[in-house]
Amino acid sequence: MGRLDNTAQRADLRWLGAISDEASGEALPLALESVAAGFPSPADDYVEASIDLNTALVPRPTSTFLMRVEGDAMQAAGIQHGDLLVIDRSVAARPGCTVVAIHEGRFVLRQLRGERPPWHLVASDPAIPAIRVDDPGGELLIWGVVMHAVHHLLPRRQRVTRSPGSEATAPAGPWAQTPPP
């Protein structure tokens, strides 16, 4: 069987850097009601608490890093091109974890699988071959465990943007108009 094109095998990650030890101090409103993803239920129209996403998503800032996904090797697992990953290097990787590894000098994003050694790093795309973790000829290092993947649901042209020190702005268009009362 022929070797796949190298670009099809990768889910490259773009380095964004370490998380600051200091929280932003900007807590976001949090409704105490949950949103129904199945049968709808009535919800209150007011916010009862707040949440600081730094605290909620980054419990260990000194060992947490952000990376952006480039590629679609993990798309079937819900991790898409452009997603922002929150990676904790202090968490021990176990089978079932999605991990960032360094393989042949590059960051790769895969799921760690196996009941016992040898474990494998597996892409969610079945056309991409698994990487054996204990491959004696390979260079592999489990770099960190993915704790969260954040991705946009709106197309890029519809996303709300925010400049430092300014209010959030949305692109003009019919989706940004308020419907008549």
C-alpha positions in Angstrom: 0.0 0.0 0.0 1.4 3.4 -0.9 2.3 6.0 1.7 -0.3 8.8 2.1 0.6 12.4 1.2 2.2 13.9 4.3 -0.3 16.8 4.5 -3.2 14.4 4.7 -1.6 12.6 7.7 -1.1 15.6 9.9 -3.2 17.6 12.2 -0.5 20.3 12.7 -0.7 22.6 15.7 0.3 26.2 15.7 2.1 27.4 18.9 0.2 30.2 20.7 2.1 30.1 24.0 1.6 29.6 27.7 -1.4 30.7 29.7 -0.7 33.6 32.1 -0.8 32.9 35.8 -2.9 35.9 36.3 -6.7 35.6 35.7 -8.2 38.3 33.5 -10.5 39.4 36.2 -13.4 39.5 33.7 -16.1 37.1 34.7 -18.8 36.4 32.2 -22.5 36.0 33.0 -23.6 32.4 33.7 -27.2 31.4 33.7 -28.0 28.8 36.4 -30.4 27.1 34.0 -29.1 24.6 31.5 -30.0 24.8 27.9 -32.1 21.9 26.6 -30.4 20.1 23.7 -33.4 17.7 23.4 -36.9 18.4 24.6 -37.3 22.1 25.3 -37.9 23.3 28.8 -38.8 26.8 30.1 -35.8 28.8 31.3 -35.5 32.0 33.4 -34.7 35.2 31.5 -32.0 36.4 33.8 -28.5 35.7 34.8 -27.8 34.5 38.3 -24.1 34.0 38.5 -20.8 34.6 36.7 -18.0 32.5 35.5 -14.3 33.3 34.8 -13.3 31.1 31.8 -9.7 31.2 32.9 -10.6 29.5 36.2 -13.1 27.1 34.5 -10.9 26.0 31.6 -7.4 26.4 33.1 -7.1 25.1 36.6 -3.3 24.8 36.3 -2.0 27.8 34.4 1.7 27.1 34.9 1.4 23.8 32.9 -1.3 24.9 30.4 -0.7 26.0 26.8 -2.9 27.0 23.9 -2.4 25.7 20.4 -4.4 26.2 17.2 -5.3 23.1 15.0 -4.3 23.1 11.4 -5.6 20.1 9.4 -8.5 17.7 9.7 -7.1 14.4 11.0 -9.3 14.7 14.1 -12.4 16.1 12.5 -14.5 13.0 13.2 -13.6 13.4 16.9 -15.1 16.9 16.8 -11.8 18.7 16.6 -11.7 20.9 13.5 -9.2 23.0 11.6 -8.9 26.3 13.3 -10.0 25.1 16.8 -8.2 26.4 19.8 -6.9 23.6 22.1 -6.3 24.0 25.8 -3.5 21.6 26.6 -2.3 20.6 30.1 1.2 19.2 30.3 0.8 18.1 34.0 -1.9 15.6 33.3 -0.8 12.0 32.7 -1.9 10.6 29.3 -4.0 7.5 29.5 -5.7 5.5 26.8 -8.7 7.4 25.5 -7.1 10.8 26.0 -6.6 13.1 23.1 -3.0 14.1 23.2 -0.4 16.4 21.6 2.7 14.5 20.7 6.0 15.4 19.1 6.5 12.9 16.3 9.5 13.2 13.9 10.0 16.8 15.0 6.4 17.9 14.5 3.5 18.4 16.8 0.6 16.0 16.0 -2.8 15.7 17.5 -4.1 12.1 18.1 -6.0 9.9 20.5 -4.0 7.5 22.7 -5.4 4.0 22.3 -4.6 0.5 23.5 -5.4 -1.8 26.5 -1.7 -2.4 27.2 1.6 -1.6 25.5 2.3 -1.1 22.8 -0.1 1.9 22.7 -0.9 3.8 19.5 -1.7 7.4 18.5 -4.7 7.2 16.3 -6.3 9.9 14.1 -10.1 9.9 13.8 -9.6 9.7 10.0 -9.3 5.9 9.4 -7.2 6.6 6.2 -4.4 7.9 8.4 -2.1 5.2 9.8 -1.7 4.9 13.6 1.6 5.8 15.2 3.1 3.2 17.5 4.1 4.9 20.8 7.0 2.6 21.6 8.4 2.4 18.0 12.1 1.9 18.6 13.1 3.7 15.4 10.7 6.6 15.8 11.1 9.8 17.7 7.9 10.3 19.8 7.1 12.3 22.9 3.7 12.7 24.5 3.8 16.5 25.1 0.4 17.1 26.8 -3.2 16.2 27.2 -6.0 18.1 25.4 -8.4 19.3 28.1 -10.7 21.5 25.8 -11.2 22.2 22.2 -12.9 25.6 21.4 -14.3 26.1 18.0 -16.5 28.7 16.3 -20.0 27.7 15.1 -20.4 30.7 12.8 -18.6 31.0 9.5 -15.6 33.3 9.6 -17.3 36.2 7.8 -20.1 36.3 10.5 -18.0 36.1 13.6 -18.0 38.8 16.2 -14.7 40.4 16.6 -13.2 42.5 19.4 -10.3 44.8 19.3 -8.3 45.5 22.5 -10.0 48.3 24.4 -13.1 48.4 22.3 -16.6 47.0 22.2 -17.4 43.8 20.3 -18.5 44.4 16.8 -20.2 42.2 14.3 -20.0 42.4 10.6 -22.9 44.2 8.9 -25.5 42.0 7.2 -29.0 40.8 7.6 -28.1 38.4 10.4 -27.0 41.4 12.5 -30.3 43.3 12.2 -32.8 43.2 15.0 -36.2 41.8 14.0 -39.1 44.2 14.2 -41.2 44.0 17.5 
